[in-house]
Amino acid sequence: MDSEKKSRKTRNKYRLFRETFVNDSSNLCDLALASGPARAFAHGMRDEIQNRIEKLKRDIEEASGEKPRFGTAPDCPPEVEEAFLRQVLSCELAEKKRRESRG
């Protein structure tokens, strides 16, 4: 299967997942009970976002030059954590640029 067909197939799976579980919150409980492709796709998405979160944490460490301690509330959705870490990284990069411009 060529990459364009594979990409289209992935987008279609994501659209179906989003329409089924994300846009209709009454189906969120069904996600926990889902099996087969829907469950595998949901776990794949969770792995992707966790990987992005871990990369953001590494980038923050590098930009700050420190070893920060990260924590997350148990009920915090990973999308919120990711958005927050993006903001932290933006601030750290601005501060790093400011420090470097001073000399």
N, C-alpha and C positions, 0 to 999 in steps of 0.2 A: 504494500500500500504506500503510495507516494505521500510526502509530508503534507501537501495541501489537503488531501482527503482525510488524513489522520487528524490534522488540525481542525477541520470542519466537523469531524466526528466528535472530537473532544468538546468543541463549542456547543454542539447539539446536546451532548450529555449534560454539560453544565447548565444549559438553558432549561432542560427538562428537570434537573435537580432543583434549580432555583425556583421554577414555577411550582414544583410539587412541595418542596419543604420550606423554602425561605419566604416566598411571597405570601403563602397561606400558613399563618402561624398555627392554625388548628392541626396542621400535619406535622408539627415539630415533634410531638410525641411518637408519631409513626416512624420518624427517623431513627429513634433509639431502637425500635423493633424491626427496622428494615433489614432486609437480607439481600444477598446477591449484589448486582451492579450498583444499586443506589447506596447501599452501605459501604461498599468498596470505594465508590466515588467520594462519599462524605469523609471517609478516613483519609483518602488521598488529599483532599482539600485541607484537612486538618494538618496533615504532615507538611504540606506546602507552606501554610501560614506559620507553623512552628519553625520551619527552616528560615523563613523571612525574619521572624522575631529573633532568632538566634544570631542571624547575620547583623541585624540592627544593633543588638547588644555588643557584638564584636566591634562594629564600626564606632559605637559610642565610646568604648574603651580606648580604641585607637585615637579618636579625635580628642578625647579628654586627657589622654596620657596617664590615666588613673585606672584603678580597678574598682569600678562602682559596684554596689550591691543592688541587685534587682529583686523586686518582689511584686507579686500580683495578688489581688484579692481573689479568693476562690471562685466567686461568681462572675468575675470579669470576663466578658467575651474576648476571644483572641483578636478579633478585629479592632476592638477598642484599645487593647494593649499595643497592637501594632501601630495604630494611629498615634498613640501617645509617644511611643518610642521614636517614631519619625519626627515628631516635634522636638523631642529631647536631642536627637541627632542634629537637627537643624540648628538649634541653639549652640550645641557644642562645636559645630563646624564654624559658626559665626565667631564664637569666642576664640577658637584656634586661629582663624584668619586675623582677628584683631591682635592677638598676641604676636603673631608672626610679623605683622606690619609694624609693630613697635620696635622690633629688633631683637 
